[in-house]
Amino acid sequence: MERPNQQQQQGEQVAWWFKILARAVGTIGGLVAMATGVVVCISFSAICILAGVLQIFIGFVAVIFEAPCCCQFLDFTDKIGKFSENRPYWQKAVTYCILGLIPIITCFSTSTVFGSGLVFAAGVVYGLMAIGKKADRETMLSKAKGDDVELGATLLTNEQKVDLHVPESPGKS
């Protein structure tokens, strides 16, 4: 379970343009998934019709999560949008990746791959945001060499003087 401040700290690590990119990919991916879901529904296979309906639903969910302003005519979208904003990035990543794979696995076609693939891509972008910022060059070089600068600094600051008193052995007189 994450602390409340941890989500805020995580959000501060990510660049503003990366947050906008994630929302844009999620919104555009949802809209494209809904449009290609209609195309997938035009089929003689029941499985592909099911995949098309699922793709339309998944696209709608992605649009509501990322851009609730697109569906202002529905009363509940603001609550869902606020709920989505409070979720950690890793939860969004897992949700979008799983939801993006379901129609592709159900009916493999170019329409499902393109439409649900964009929702999956939004999950990948949120996954990258969950991983966080890359370390600076010096830290990466020191870790590659095997020098753990952070651990060394922690050990030096936490160093205490230890009094090692060894008692005399009882056999010596």
LUMVO-417444 format. One line per 3 residues: their letters; for each residue x, y, z of N, C-alpha, C. Coordinates in pm, whole numbers. Each point is the difference from the previous one (the first is absolute). Example, Ala and Ser with C-alpha at 12.3 -4.5 7.8 and 13.67 -1.06 7.14 Angstrom:
BEGIN
as) 1319:-569:780:-89:119:0:90:120:0  -35:105:-72:82:119:6:-77:109:73 .
This chain:
BEGIN
mer) 84:-117:0:-84:117:0:88:124:0  -30:93:-84:80:121:-11:-47:105:99  93:81:42:-35:114:84:-61:108:-86 .
pnq) -86:85:54:-62:105:-81:101:93:-66  108:33:68:100:91:-56:82:-65:-110  4:-135:-2:82:-69:-99:-54:23:-140 .
qqq) -132:6:-17:-57:28:-132:35:142:-44  -2:95:93:36:136:-34:148:9:-37  86:-70:73:142:0:-32:23:-66:-135 .
qge) -72:-107:-27:14:-68:-128:-44:92:-113  -107:74:20:-48:92:-101:97:115:-25  75:41:103:96:108:-16:124:-45:-75 .
qva) 29:-131:-2:117:-52:-69:-19:2:-152  -123:-9:-45:-30:-13:-142:-12:140:-61  57:15:-118:-7:129:-70:-144:29:-43 .
wwf) -31:128:-9:-138:39:-33:-38:-48:-138  93:1:-96:-32:-41:-136:-25:-150:-7  62:-77:91:-22:-145:0:-139:-34:54 .
kil) -47:79:96:-136:-19:50:-102:31:-110  25:108:-74:-90:36:-110:5:-107:-109  119:-52:-28:13:-107:-98:-80:-123:40 .
ara) 6:-37:127:-75:-117:48:-151:21:-16  -46:119:38:-143:28:-15:-42:5:-145  84:56:-85:-33:9:-143:-4:-138:-64 .
vgt) 98:-84:32:0:-136:-56:-121:-78:51  -35:16:127:-117:-68:55:-130:47:-64  -12:131:-18:-123:56:-59:-12:-37:-148 .
igg) 106:22:-75:-3:-33:-143:-14:-151:-19  68:-76:84:-13:-146:-7:-141:-46:27  -67:62:97:-139:-35:29:-94:34:-115 .
lva) 20:118:-60:-84:40:-113:22:-92:-120  126:-32:-28:30:-89:-112:-52:-141:29  10:-45:125:-51:-132:36:-151:-9:-20 .
mat) -72:108:33:-144:-1:-23:-32:-3:-149  72:77:-79:-26:4:-144:33:-133:-67  115:-57:35:36:-128:-61:-83:-114:58 .
gvv) -54:18:119:-90:-101:57:-126:-15:-82  -49:111:-53:-118:-5:-88:35:-78:-127  119:22:-54:43:-72:-120:13:-150:29 .
vci) 52:-35:117:16:-141:37:-137:-67:17  -99:75:44:-134:-57:19:-65:-40:-132  47:54:-112:-55:-38:-130:71:-128:-42 .
sfs) -51:-112:46:63:-130:-23:-106:-109:8  36:-117:-51:-90:-114:9:39:-91:116  112:29:64:48:-82:112:-52:59:132 .
aic) -56:-86:82:-53:46:129:112:46:92  114:-66:-7:114:39:84:50:140:-38  4:29:-129:46:132:-44:-102:108:35 .
ila) -128:-33:-5:-103:96:42:17:30:149  25:-104:80:25:18:143:124:86:22  106:-26:-77:123:80:12:-26:146:-36 .
gvl) -83:24:-102:-34:137:-38:-77:73:109  -96:-69:61:-77:60:109:92:29:119  88:-94:32:96:22:109:92:117:-31 .
qif) 40:11:-125:89:108:-39:-70:136:11  -125:6:-36:-77:124:16:-10:36:149  -29:-99:83:-11:23:144:134:45:59 .
igf) 108:-65:-38:132:34:51:40:140:-46  -32:35:-123:28:136:-48:-78:103:78  -126:-31:32:-83:92:79:58:18:139 .
vav) 45:-110:61:60:8:134:127:84:-4  82:-19:-103:125:77:-11:-29:149:-17  -100:33:-78:-35:142:-20:-54:59:130 .
ife) -81:-73:72:-53:52:127:112:18:103  95:-95:4:111:11:95:92:117:-34  29:19:-127:100:100:-38:-59:137:-28 .
apc) -117:6:-60:-60:130:-36:-149:-2:29  -37:13:128:-142:-1:33:-76:118:-61  71:102:-44:-67:115:-62:-60:-38:-136 .
ccq) 44:-110:-58:-56:-44:-129:-141:-56:17  -35:-39:120:-131:-60:26:-75:80:106  -12:129:-18:-64:84:100:-149:-26:12 .
fld) -58:-63:-101:-143:-27:5:-35:-111:99  100:-74:48:-22:-102:102:38:56:137  -87:-19:98:21:59:131:115:-64:77 .
ftd) 23:-128:-20:96:-73:82:144:11:-49  26:66:-110:135:4:-54:97:82:85  -49:103:67:89:80:85:52:-83:117 .
kig) -87:-81:60:42:-84:112:101:-104:-47  -24:-59:-116:93:-100:-53:132:65:-36  -3:119:-57:122:73:-34:84:33:121 .
kfs) -64:44:108:74:30:123:55:-127:63  -77:-110:-8:48:-129:50:124:-43:-78  -3:20:-130:113:-39:-85:124:85:27 .
enr) -18:127:27:113:88:28:71:-38:129  -72:-58:94:59:-37:129:69:-136:-3  -9:-72:-108:63:-131:-10:150:16:-27 .
pyw) 81:-88:59:144:2:-33:21:-40:-146  114:39:-54:28:-27:-141:7:-149:-31  50:-79:94:13:-143:-29:-137:-66:-12 .
qka) -99:48:73:-134:-57:-11:-61:34:-136  21:121:-47:-48:36:-133:72:-82:-106  129:-20:18:77:-78:-98:-52:-142:-11 .
vty) -21:-65:113:-49:-138:-1:-141:-6:-60  -84:94:37:-138:1:-51:-3:16:-151  72:99:-52:-2:24:-144:66:-113:-78 .
cil) 105:-57:54:66:-111:-72:-89:-123:-7  -65:-32:109:-90:-118:-1:-121:27:-88  -62:118:15:-117:32:-82:36:8:-148 .
gli) 119:43:-32:42:9:-139:26:-135:-64  36:-98:80:30:-133:-55:-124:-87:-22  -107:24:75:-117:-87:-7:-60:-7:-141 .
pii) -30:111:-68:-56:-13:-136:100:-58:-100  128:27:18:100:-54:-92:6:-152:11  -6:-50:121:3:-145:21:-130:-64:-50 .
tcf) -111:68:19:-130:-55:-39:-13:-12:-151  31:105:-74:-13:-1:-146:118:77:-58  98:-72:-51:121:64:-52:-25:51:-141 .
sts) -5:132:-14:-13:64:-131:68:136:8  17:64:-114:67:130:0:-79:105:77  -132:-9:-6:-82:98:73:15:-14:151 .
tvf) 3:-124:49:16:-18:144:141:33:44  98:-35:-83:138:30:36:23:151:4  -50:71:-99:21:144:-5:-78:72:111 .
gsg) -128:-34:15:-83:68:100:40:-31:142  10:-127:33:36:-38:137:149:17:24  79:1:-106:143:22:15:31:139:53 .
lvf) -80:99:-38:19:135:52:-36:9:149  -100:-75:42:-33:-5:143:114:-69:75  55:-107:-60:115:-68:58:120:96:7 .
aag) 19:80:-102:109:98:-1:-16:102:113  -123:39:29:-23:89:114:43:-68:130  -26:-129:11:46:-76:116:151:-4:10 .
vvy) 66:-11:-115:147:-1:0:54:136:45  -62:108:-46:45:134:40:-20:18:151  -113:-45:52:-20:9:145:97:-90:75 .
glm) 36:-113:-58:101:-86:61:135:69:9  36:71:-106:126:77:3:-6:110:105  -116:60:16:-15:103:103:11:-62:139 .
aig) -49:-123:16:7:-67:130:144:-37:36  80:-33:-100:140:-35:25:75:121:55  -29:116:-54:59:122:53:114:53:-85 .
kka) 62:102:53:104:71:-69:130:-80:1  76:14:-105:129:-65:-10:100:74:88  99:-73:53:101:61:85:96:85:-84 .
dre) 75:85:68:97:82:-72:120:-86:-42  82:56:-87:110:-75:-61:100:-51:104  36:80:97:100:-40:99:-49:-118:84 .
tml) -126:3:39:-55:-108:80:-3:-129:-80  -39:8:-127:-4:-121:-83:140:-56:-22  99:88:-22:138:-47:-19:54:-66:127 .
ska) -29:58:114:50:-59:125:-67:-134:29  -127:-13:-34:-68:-129:19:53:-104:-97  35:43:-122:55:-93:-98:139:-48:43 .
kgd) 78:86:65:133:-39:48:-9:-87:124  -111:5:68:-15:-78:123:14:86:125  34:127:-17:9:90:114:-140:43:38 .
dve) -40:-31:120:-132:42:45:17:127:83  -12:112:-65:25:130:63:-102:26:111  -126:-30:-26:-104:28:98:18:-85:125 .
lga) 33:-129:-19:20:-88:115:123:43:79  107:38:-71:121:47:67:-26:125:81  -76:92:-55:-32:123:72:-85:-29:122 .
tll) -93:-95:-13:-86:-37:113:83:-66:109  91:-86:-40:83:-68:100:91:99:74  54:96:-74:88:98:64:-75:91:95 .
tne) -121:38:-36:-75:89:89:-57:-74:120  -19:-128:-12:-57:-78:110:108:-71:81  127:29:-27:109:-67:69:1:43:146 .
qkv) 15:-98:88:6:27:142:127:-62:56  48:59:105:118:-56:65:-44:-120:83  68:-111:-22:-35:-123:70:113:-33:96 .
dlh) -36:-25:125:99:-36:99:6:-152:8  109:-55:-50:16:-145:3:88:-36:120  -62:-38:106:72:-41:119:-5:-151:8 .
vpe) 117:-60:-7:10:-146:7:43:-35:141  -84:-76:70:39:-38:137:116:-100:-3  77:3:109:108:-95:9:-54:-138:19 .
spg) 71:-97:-56:-49:-138:13:24:-49:143  -88:-87:47:8:-45:138:123:-87:26  58:-61:-101:115:-87:22:128:74:27 .
ks) 6:129:-34:123:77:20:2:56:142  111:-16:65:15:55:135:122:82:12 .
